[in-house]
């Protein structure tokens, strides 16, 4: 009897495991989604873009794009995914159906959703041309997908309510950066109207202040400070620095502008790039030579440019540093290394400031244009 019992138990155990082995489904083979994330012009790669695959409101896989914009989302099972591509305030989205053991390639995904951008024109700088060339443009009408606001005008601001609605209607202004007639001011208010009106300022996620805009709106510097503190992102170059003084104050917290003002003499410098991702992006995608692995020629300084004397490293990211010549308070020429472009957070917003900027050329991207293109996308993530 004992022997029969033992045999019965052994057979039962064997059958139990045998049934389990036969009935349990085999693990599903994993799948992946690969591709390339690009600027809106469908050409320039986005580095460090955040890519996520979500199924049933749960993020299943996420990654960041490589130097050339490529990515792979791994460890996916069969099903439908919402794939989101983000770089700061720029993004795109795709719905992708994945089968078991399926490696899907979606090669080129350009940015399709943009922040609300306002560009204030200036005599010496044309960041709007860089925005246009990286693809912030309607492909059918060739009109820019951002507001261009006249920055050179006479008189004080009109503080009356402006009803413009981002309609991009052509103004009577005749300021035309580069040779592109699409880059004329396209709204019915000017910089004075904008800076005087906190409600109007708040309509924009990012505001670009070109060097050479009207500097007579100093009564409204507090509005700019409030705009940034409340979450706005401000880009300003060179002579536009007075509009940052409400934020920078005496320079102890962020950056300190050198006195005497506009004392920069050098028109170019061999500058060290501090960001290795920027170095790789320039070399891999555009074949731009970076000397000694980290040095590049910056050659788009205005005569009498504004020098930044120092930056608080605890709060400020410096992007470039190079030897420059400027005049000190006594008028003597001084040559020393200075940081030349900066980003920093202020309240819920952020600031980019650069002592150099674009020039009025129409021969494609210059090296400095490429630097500013990279920083436009970095800026939107502050």
Secondary structure, DSSP 8 states (H G I E B T S, - for coil): -HHHHHHHHHHHHHHHHHHHHHHS------EEEEEEEE-TTSSSB-TT-EEEEEETTEEEEEEE--TTSEEEEEEE-SEEEEEEEEETTEEEEEEEEE-TT-EEEEEEEE--B---EEEE--SS--HHHHHHHTT-B-TTT--BSSEEEB---SS----S----TT-----S---B-TT-GGGB--SS-BHHHHHT-HHHHTT-SEEEE-TTS----GGGHHHHHHHHHTT-EEEEEGGGGGGGHHHHTTSSSSEEE-SSTT-B--S-EEEEE--HHHHHHHHHHH----BTTTEEEE----TTB--EEEE-TTTEEEEEEEEEEEE-TTS-EEEEEEEEEEEEEETTEEEEEES----S--SS--HHHHHHHHHHHHHTT-
